[in-house]
Amino acid sequence: MLKLIAILLLLGASYNTCAAIKSYNAELVSCYDGDTCTVNLIGVDKVWGYERKIRLLGIDTPEMRGAAKLAAIKARDALLYHLHNKKLRIEINENKPMDNFGRLLAVLFADKVNINLLMLELGLAKQYVK
């Protein structure tokens, strides 16, 4: 329980609750690894684009091109499993919506389950601190 509280506090540091949070419904297109997905944003104008890459805010998983490729595959497959056939929603802090690579920084929900936290709880991700 203490570990979960620490995780929530740490995620809160990178996801300011006083910020302007925008929520979008989404459909899964693909997952590259355990913290990067491509989604179709539902009900947005074309300026944002329908298909967008998202980076799960506050977490980091092994990279596909690194020495821990098997761990990266495991994290990606778990992410796909938890997103498959679920109602997806992303929340974005409008004060800092993107990372340096143009990916939307998002908290991802699947059927109301916070996937960012779930990946941490499953031990497939670690907290990302910039």
Buried (B, 14 or more C-beta within 10 A) or exposed (E): EEEEEEBEEBBEEBBEEEEEBBEBBBEBEEBBBBBBBBBBBEEBEEEEEBEBBBBBBBBBBBBBEEEEEEBBBBBBEBBBEBBEEBEBBBBBBEEEBBBEEEBBBBBBBBEEEBBBBBBBEBEBBEBBEE
